[in-house]
Amino acid sequence: MTENAFLPTDVLLPIGADKVNMTKWSVIACDQFSSERDYWAHVEKAVGGEPSTLRLIVPEAYLDEVNTAQSAVTIAEKMQDYLRDGIFKTYENSYIYLERRISDGRIRKGLVGQLDLELYDYAPGSKTPVRASEKTIVSRLPARMDVRRSAPLELPHIMALIDDRECRVIEPLADKTTCMEPAYDFELMEGGGAVKGWRVTGDDAKEIAAGLSCLLENSDVQIIIGDGNHSLAAAKGLWDEIKGGLSSRSRQTHPARFALVELNNVYDPAISFEAIHRVVFNTKPELLINDLKNALPLTDGSGYALRLVTAAADHSLKVKAASIGRLIEMLQSFLDDYVKRTGCVIDYIHGEDSVLALTREAGSVGFLLPAMDKSDFFKTVTAGGVFPKKSFSIGHARDKRYYLECRRIQK
């Protein structure tokens, strides 16, 4: 039997209200609202000069105007400042069980711990217990690796999924919170809901390990990465660099061998797969749409719905495809080629309302994709496949993971 890939670790959390305002500390994943700078302006105003994970990331909305190398240095220095200022409490050899109230009021249960990168591979067709769900764009990894290379801390927005129909791993903890040490309890900013967390150790941690082992009895896949695929791939790339210079003994415990993630059960009722839509800017909408109609296998029979939105019109197409993954693959291949040929700009958008807002101006086209049925998720990846980049998101934009917990990744 393969060893468990998901383990307890030393989790760093800001000390409560006397040191850190937790609502200001915790901000949403950097890849959200990438075309909506107003959102990030509100976050900046809300945070002010107080300690915040906003100072430890670069929102993708600003990537085109920042020096990523300098940002990596600045982020590392700010992490060192926070460590010197003593704002963290260390929860040694622990998991953190959390309950996140999302925007529609449902409670999503999760478990924070460390993932063993030796048991993970993002290559399509890999046979490791931990696998990627979407195609990894290798060219996107070096900048992320640079940030991680100089950083003393990591703080994840990675969400990993288990196929636990019997709810043996995470769900039993919900009935034990009165006996656990509280870790945090606060409202998230900008409509993100709220989150509560408790420390998990001892016999409860052993039961988690036993439940995870059971997942490998009928499958060679234990965990599939849902959100944050490229962040985890960057952590893997850096570990592969580092381990060559270490002794066999040091490789077993070096902090860079692991990555902090949140684990979720794909069958949690509060887990839903939301489509990631596309918007193309600075284009001629009619020409783009005509080219697309000629490129895709359209049908009047059964197929997948694709909605196209412009400032002037709203189009509905039905595309013949073997799966929703194949639909996205065909669309993405067309758009990649079109952007390369014409010089227009593409962005990936969470939320239908955001797409509709962005396409009010002339020269833009929004592509609204259908949501994926979660039953297809493990089936596709277990069979050796991966979804095209930006195929889906776990929940709405404001329900994405907020940065909160930290872990040391340097000796």
Backbone torsions as a table, in degrees:
resi	resn	phi	psi	omega
1	MET	NA	136.2	178.6
2	THR	-70.3	142.6	178.9
3	GLU	-68.6	157.1	179.6
4	ASN	-64.2	140.0	179.5
5	ALA	-93.1	-13.1	-173.6
6	PHE	-116.3	121.0	-167.3
7	LEU	-132.8	157.0	171.0
8	PRO	-68.3	162.3	-177.4
9	THR	-155.4	179.4	173.8
10	ASP	-87.4	107.4	-176.6
11	VAL	-97.1	130.8	176.7
12	LEU	-101.1	128.8	177.3
13	LEU	-131.5	143.8	176.6
14	PRO	-60.3	143.0	174.9
15	ILE	-70.0	145.7	-170.6
16	GLY	-50.5	-155.8	-167.0
17	ALA	-59.3	-23.4	-179.7
18	ASP	-70.7	-21.4	-179.6
19	LYS	-114.0	-43.5	-170.5
20	VAL	-138.4	133.8	169.8
21	ASN	-79.9	109.4	-171.5
22	MET	-65.6	-32.6	177.9
23	THR	-63.6	-38.7	177.9
24	LYS	-76.9	-28.2	179.9
25	TRP	-66.2	-41.0	-167.7
26	SER	-96.8	116.5	178.4
27	VAL	-122.3	160.0	-173.5
28	ILE	-70.7	161.6	-179.2
29	ALA	-52.8	142.5	-171.8
30	CYS	-64.9	-21.0	-177.1
31	ASP	-89.9	7.7	177.7
32	GLN	-92.9	152.6	177.1
33	PHE	52.9	43.4	-173.6
34	SER	-70.7	-16.6	176.3
35	SER	-115.2	14.6	-176.4
36	GLU	-126.8	81.6	-176.3
37	ARG	-67.3	-21.9	176.9
38	ASP	-59.1	-38.3	178.3
39	TYR	-58.8	-49.5	-176.7
40	TRP	-70.6	-27.2	173.9
41	ALA	-65.8	-39.1	176.4
42	HIS	-64.1	-40.3	179.0
43	VAL	-63.9	-45.0	179.5
44	GLU	-58.8	-43.3	179.7
45	LYS	-66.4	-39.8	-178.7
46	ALA	-66.7	-38.1	-176.9
47	VAL	-74.2	-42.6	-177.7
48	GLY	60.8	-133.6	-177.9
49	GLY	-99.8	12.4	-175.5
50	GLU	-85.0	159.0	177.8
51	PRO	-56.3	133.9	-176.1
52	SER	-159.9	146.9	172.9
53	THR	-66.2	-13.6	174.1
54	LEU	-57.1	-31.3	-178.7
55	ARG	-81.3	-4.8	-176.0
56	LEU	-112.1	10.3	-179.5
57	ILE	-138.2	169.5	168.6
58	VAL	-122.5	107.2	176.8
59	PRO	-56.6	135.7	-177.3
60	GLU	-62.8	-18.2	176.7
61	ALA	-61.1	-21.0	-176.2
62	TYR	-113.3	7.7	-173.9
63	LEU	-61.8	-28.7	-176.7
64	ASP	-77.5	-2.4	-178.3
65	GLU	-129.7	12.6	179.3
66	VAL	-117.9	152.6	172.4
67	ASN	-87.8	107.9	-172.4
68	THR	-64.4	-33.8	178.7
69	ALA	-64.7	-44.6	178.7
70	GLN	-67.3	-36.7	178.1
71	SER	-61.2	-38.9	178.7
72	ALA	-61.3	-40.7	178.4
73	VAL	-66.1	-45.7	-178.8
74	THR	-62.1	-42.9	179.7
75	ILE	-63.2	-45.3	179.4
76	ALA	-61.1	-40.7	179.3
77	GLU	-64.9	-40.3	179.9
78	LYS	-67.6	-37.9	175.3
79	MET	-60.1	-43.5	178.1
80	GLN	-63.1	-38.3	177.4
81	ASP	-60.1	-46.0	-178.5
82	TYR	-65.0	-38.0	177.2
83	LEU	-64.8	-43.3	179.7
84	ARG	-66.5	-33.9	-178.8
85	ASP	-73.6	-8.9	176.5
86	GLY	69.2	35.8	-177.2
87	ILE	-83.6	-7.8	-174.3
88	PHE	-103.4	147.5	166.3
89	LYS	-111.6	137.1	-179.6
90	THR	-98.0	123.9	173.8
91	TYR	-98.9	97.6	-170.9
92	GLU	-73.7	141.0	173.6
93	ASN	45.0	57.1	-172.1
94	SER	-134.6	157.1	157.8
95	TYR	-99.6	162.1	167.8
96	ILE	-118.2	115.5	173.5
97	TYR	-85.7	132.1	-177.6
98	LEU	-132.3	152.2	173.8
99	GLU	-124.4	116.1	-177.3
100	ARG	-106.5	118.7	172.3
101	ARG	-82.8	114.5	-177.3
102	ILE	-91.0	-177.8	-166.8
103	SER	-63.1	-27.1	-179.5
104	ASP	-94.8	7.9	176.0
105	GLY	94.6	-12.6	177.9
106	ARG	-68.2	156.4	179.1
107	ILE	-108.0	119.7	177.7
108	ARG	-100.4	125.2	-177.1
109	LYS	-94.3	138.1	-179.7
110	GLY	-144.7	170.7	-179.1
111	LEU	-142.4	121.5	-179.9
112	VAL	-95.5	130.5	176.8
113	GLY	-162.2	-171.2	-178.6
114	GLN	-107.2	142.0	-179.9
115	LEU	-101.7	133.5	179.2
116	ASP	-80.0	112.4	-176.0
117	LEU	-70.2	-15.5	175.6
118	GLU	-70.7	-18.4	-179.1
119	LEU	-106.0	19.8	-176.5
120	TYR	-129.3	140.5	174.4
121	ASP	-147.6	131.9	-178.2
122	TYR	-93.2	-1.6	-178.4
123	ALA	-69.3	138.3	175.7
124	PRO	-57.8	138.7	179.9
125	GLY	81.8	5.8	-179.7
126	SER	-65.7	157.1	-178.6
127	LYS	-115.7	16.8	179.6
128	THR	-75.2	159.2	179.3
129	PRO	-66.3	-22.8	178.9
130	VAL	-117.5	127.1	-174.8
131	ARG	-135.3	157.6	175.8
132	ALA	-79.2	153.1	177.1
133	SER	-98.6	-18.5	-178.4
134	GLU	-132.1	160.1	-179.6
135	LYS	-61.4	131.6	-179.7
136	THR	-91.2	126.1	176.8
137	ILE	-89.8	101.1	-170.5
138	VAL	-60.0	-30.8	-178.9
139	SER	-65.7	-16.4	-179.8
140	ARG	-86.8	-6.6	-173.2
141	LEU	-82.0	-38.5	-174.1
142	PRO	-56.3	-42.4	-179.8
143	ALA	-63.7	-40.4	177.6
144	ARG	-67.1	-37.4	178.1
145	MET	-65.6	-37.1	178.7
146	ASP	-60.7	-43.1	179.0
147	VAL	-63.9	-45.3	-178.1
148	ARG	-67.8	-35.4	-177.1
149	ARG	-59.5	-38.1	-175.8
150	SER	-97.5	-7.5	-173.7
151	ALA	-86.7	134.7	174.1
152	PRO	-78.4	-17.2	-176.6
153	LEU	-128.1	155.3	165.5
154	GLU	-120.0	151.1	174.8
155	LEU	-141.6	119.9	-166.5
156	PRO	-93.3	148.7	159.7
157	HIS	-118.5	17.4	-179.1
158	ILE	-76.9	131.4	174.1
159	MET	-118.9	121.6	-178.9
160	ALA	-109.6	148.9	-172.3
161	LEU	-121.4	142.7	172.5
162	ILE	-118.0	151.9	179.7
163	ASP	-98.7	83.1	-170.0
164	ASP	-120.4	74.9	-177.8
165	ARG	-59.3	-32.6	-176.9
166	GLU	-88.2	0.8	174.5
167	CYS	54.1	53.7	-176.5
168	ARG	-95.0	-20.1	-169.3
169	VAL	-94.7	-56.7	-171.3
170	ILE	-98.2	-46.2	-170.3
171	GLU	-58.1	-36.4	-179.7
172	PRO	-59.8	-21.7	-178.6
173	LEU	-68.7	-22.8	-177.2
174	ALA	-61.0	-28.6	-178.7
175	ASP	-89.7	2.8	-175.3
176	LYS	-116.0	4.9	-172.0
177	THR	-64.3	-27.5	179.9
178	THR	-67.4	-18.3	179.9
179	CYS	-102.3	2.2	-177.7
180	MET	-102.3	158.0	176.6
181	GLU	-78.2	122.3	177.7
182	PRO	-64.2	142.7	178.6
183	ALA	-112.9	-39.0	177.6
184	TYR	-163.9	161.5	179.4
185	ASP	-166.6	104.7	-175.5
186	PHE	-161.9	164.8	175.6
187	GLU	-84.0	137.9	176.0
188	LEU	-87.1	149.4	-176.9
189	MET	-75.5	164.2	171.7
190	GLU	53.5	43.6	174.1
191	GLY	74.9	21.0	-177.5
192	GLY	-83.4	0.5	-179.5
193	GLY	88.8	-136.7	-177.6
194	ALA	-150.2	164.2	-179.1
195	VAL	-146.4	139.9	173.6
196	LYS	-124.5	145.6	179.7
197	GLY	-141.4	149.7	179.1
198	TRP	-135.9	148.7	177.6
199	ARG	-78.4	136.8	179.8
200	VAL	-120.5	122.5	-179.8
201	THR	-143.0	-175.6	170.1
202	GLY	58.1	-135.1	-175.8
203	ASP	-63.2	-33.6	178.7
204	ASP	-63.9	-39.6	177.7
205	ALA	-66.2	-37.2	178.1
206	LYS	-65.3	-37.3	178.3
207	GLU	-66.2	-34.8	175.6
208	ILE	-62.5	-45.4	179.3
209	ALA	-60.6	-40.9	179.5
210	ALA	-64.9	-41.5	178.6
211	GLY	-64.6	-40.0	178.4
212	LEU	-65.0	-37.7	178.2
213	SER	-62.7	-36.8	179.1
214	CYS	-61.9	-29.4	-179.1
215	LEU	-65.6	-22.8	-178.0
216	LEU	-90.6	-0.7	-178.6
217	GLU	-70.9	-31.9	-177.2
218	ASN	-119.8	8.4	-178.4
219	SER	-154.5	149.9	175.5
220	ASP	-93.4	5.9	175.4
221	VAL	-109.6	124.4	178.3
222	GLN	-99.9	-41.4	-173.3
223	ILE	-141.0	138.6	172.9
224	ILE	-123.0	135.0	-178.0
225	ILE	-78.1	124.4	179.2
226	GLY	-91.4	-66.0	177.2
227	ASP	-109.7	148.8	176.0
228	GLY	84.6	27.1	-178.5
229	ASN	-56.3	-42.5	-176.9
230	HIS	-74.6	-31.2	175.6
231	SER	-64.2	-42.0	179.7
232	LEU	-70.8	-37.8	177.6
233	ALA	-62.6	-35.9	177.2
234	ALA	-67.0	-40.0	176.7
235	ALA	-62.2	-40.4	177.8
236	LYS	-63.8	-43.9	-179.5
237	GLY	-61.3	-41.6	179.5
238	LEU	-68.4	-40.8	178.3
239	TRP	-61.4	-40.6	178.3
240	ASP	-62.2	-32.6	175.1
241	GLU	-68.2	-45.9	-172.2
242	ILE	-72.0	-41.1	-167.5
243	LYS	-66.3	-24.1	179.8
244	GLY	-62.7	-25.4	-179.2
245	GLY	-97.4	9.8	-176.9
246	LEU	-108.5	154.5	172.3
247	SER	-71.3	162.8	179.5
248	SER	-58.1	-38.9	-179.2
249	ARG	-68.0	-43.0	-178.8
250	SER	-65.0	-31.6	-179.8
251	ARG	-62.5	-27.7	-176.3
252	GLN	-68.7	-30.5	-171.3
253	THR	-123.7	-2.9	-177.5
254	HIS	-59.0	133.0	-175.0
255	PRO	-62.8	-25.5	179.8
256	ALA	-71.8	-11.6	177.6
257	ARG	-71.0	-14.9	-172.6
258	PHE	-122.0	160.9	177.7
259	ALA	-139.8	135.9	-179.5
260	LEU	-76.9	130.9	179.7
261	VAL	-142.9	164.3	168.8
262	GLU	-102.8	128.0	179.0
263	LEU	-97.4	135.9	178.3
264	ASN	-135.0	152.7	174.7
265	ASN	-88.7	125.4	-178.2
266	VAL	-60.4	-21.3	180.0
267	TYR	-93.2	6.4	171.1
268	ASP	-59.7	126.6	-179.0
269	PRO	-58.2	-22.0	-179.8
270	ALA	-89.4	-0.2	174.7
271	ILE	-90.8	122.9	175.5
272	SER	-137.9	146.0	178.7
273	PHE	-94.7	116.9	179.1
274	GLU	-102.9	141.6	177.5
275	ALA	-66.5	144.0	168.3
276	ILE	-99.6	116.6	-175.3
277	HIS	-87.1	169.1	178.1
278	ARG	-119.9	143.9	170.1
279	VAL	-131.5	128.2	175.8
280	VAL	-105.2	128.4	-178.3
281	PHE	-109.4	162.0	175.1
282	ASN	56.6	47.5	-178.6
283	THR	-130.6	177.3	172.7
284	LYS	-105.2	102.6	-170.4
285	PRO	-54.2	-44.5	-176.2
286	GLU	-63.8	-40.7	179.6
287	LEU	-66.4	-42.6	179.9
288	LEU	-61.2	-47.5	-176.5
289	ILE	-64.9	-39.6	178.2
290	ASN	-63.8	-43.3	178.2
291	ASP	-62.3	-38.7	-179.3
292	LEU	-65.3	-43.3	-179.8
293	LYS	-60.9	-33.8	179.1
294	ASN	-77.1	-22.6	-175.1
295	ALA	-89.6	-29.9	-174.8
296	LEU	-96.9	149.6	176.3
297	PRO	-79.8	87.6	-178.8
298	LEU	-76.8	154.3	-176.9
299	THR	-147.0	154.7	172.1
300	ASP	-96.9	-6.9	-178.7
301	GLY	-96.6	-144.5	-179.5
302	SER	-71.1	141.9	-179.3
303	GLY	177.0	-169.3	-178.6
304	TYR	-106.5	136.5	-177.5
305	ALA	-79.2	135.9	174.8
306	LEU	-130.0	121.5	-177.9
307	ARG	-106.2	130.4	178.8
308	LEU	-112.3	129.7	-175.9
309	VAL	-124.4	131.5	173.1
310	THR	-129.5	176.8	178.2
311	ALA	-64.6	-23.9	-173.8
312	ALA	-105.2	-21.1	-171.8
313	ALA	-155.4	167.8	178.7
314	ASP	-133.5	117.7	-175.7
315	HIS	-112.9	147.7	174.8
316	SER	-125.2	127.3	178.1
317	LEU	-120.9	154.5	171.9
318	LYS	-120.5	125.5	-172.7
319	VAL	-112.1	132.1	177.3
320	LYS	-81.0	120.5	-179.2
321	ALA	-154.5	149.4	-178.1
322	ALA	-70.8	-24.4	-178.8
323	SER	-158.9	166.4	177.3
324	ILE	-66.7	-31.4	175.7
325	GLY	-61.3	-39.7	178.3
326	ARG	-67.9	-37.6	175.2
327	LEU	-57.6	-50.0	-178.2
328	ILE	-63.2	-39.0	179.4
329	GLU	-60.6	-45.5	-179.7
330	MET	-65.0	-44.6	179.8
331	LEU	-62.8	-44.9	-177.3
332	GLN	-65.3	-39.3	177.6
333	SER	-61.1	-43.0	177.7
334	PHE	-62.6	-47.8	-176.1
335	LEU	-66.2	-39.9	177.6
336	ASP	-58.4	-44.8	179.7
337	ASP	-67.0	-41.8	-177.6
338	TYR	-64.9	-43.3	179.1
339	VAL	-62.8	-41.3	-179.9
340	LYS	-64.5	-39.6	-176.9
341	ARG	-74.0	-36.6	-169.8
342	THR	-105.9	-16.0	179.7
343	GLY	79.9	11.5	176.3
344	CYS	-76.5	-178.7	-173.2
345	VAL	-122.9	139.1	178.5
346	ILE	-119.6	144.7	172.8
347	ASP	-137.0	159.9	-175.6
348	TYR	-113.0	122.2	-165.2
349	ILE	-121.9	133.2	175.1
350	HIS	-94.9	121.3	175.0
351	GLY	104.4	125.9	-179.6
352	GLU	-62.7	-39.3	-179.2
353	ASP	-60.1	-39.4	179.3
354	SER	-64.8	-39.5	178.1
355	VAL	-63.6	-45.4	-179.2
356	LEU	-62.5	-37.2	178.5
357	ALA	-67.4	-40.1	-176.7
358	LEU	-74.1	-19.1	-177.9
359	THR	-100.2	12.9	176.1
360	ARG	-72.1	-24.9	-179.4
361	GLU	-88.1	148.1	178.6
362	ALA	-63.6	150.7	175.6
363	GLY	90.4	11.8	178.4
364	SER	-131.0	150.9	177.4
365	VAL	-133.0	128.9	176.4
366	GLY	-102.1	139.4	178.8
367	PHE	-115.9	107.3	-178.2
368	LEU	-96.0	115.8	-174.9
369	LEU	-97.5	152.3	175.6
370	PRO	-72.8	157.4	177.8
371	ALA	-77.4	156.4	179.9
372	MET	-94.0	139.5	173.4
373	ASP	-73.3	128.2	-174.8
374	LYS	-63.9	-19.7	179.4
375	SER	-66.0	-20.9	179.7
376	ASP	-82.7	-11.7	-168.6
377	PHE	-67.8	-63.7	-178.5
378	PHE	-66.4	-34.5	-179.6
379	LYS	-58.3	-44.0	-177.7
380	THR	-67.0	-49.0	-174.9
381	VAL	-72.5	-38.7	178.5
382	THR	-60.8	-32.4	179.4
383	ALA	-77.7	1.5	176.9
384	GLY	98.8	4.3	-179.6
385	GLY	-94.5	166.9	170.9
386	VAL	-135.3	153.5	176.7
387	PHE	-82.7	152.4	174.9
388	PRO	-60.1	161.1	-179.6
389	LYS	-56.6	145.2	176.7
390	LYS	53.5	47.3	-179.3
391	SER	-83.8	-36.4	-174.8
392	PHE	-155.7	167.6	177.3
393	SER	-135.5	147.9	176.6
394	ILE	-86.1	97.2	179.4
395	GLY	87.7	175.1	178.0
396	HIS	-69.9	167.5	-176.2
397	ALA	-55.5	-46.8	-176.2
398	ARG	-75.4	-7.2	177.3
399	ASP	-95.1	1.1	-178.8
400	LYS	-67.1	166.8	-177.9
401	ARG	-66.9	136.2	172.8
402	TYR	-95.7	143.9	174.1
403	TYR	-67.0	134.9	-175.5
404	LEU	-153.5	-67.8	-178.9
405	GLU	-79.2	151.9	177.0
406	CYS	-129.5	164.6	175.8
407	ARG	-150.1	142.5	176.1
408	ARG	-71.9	137.5	179.2
409	ILE	-124.5	8.5	174.4
410	GLN	-120.3	149.1	175.6
411	LYS	-66.1	NA	NA
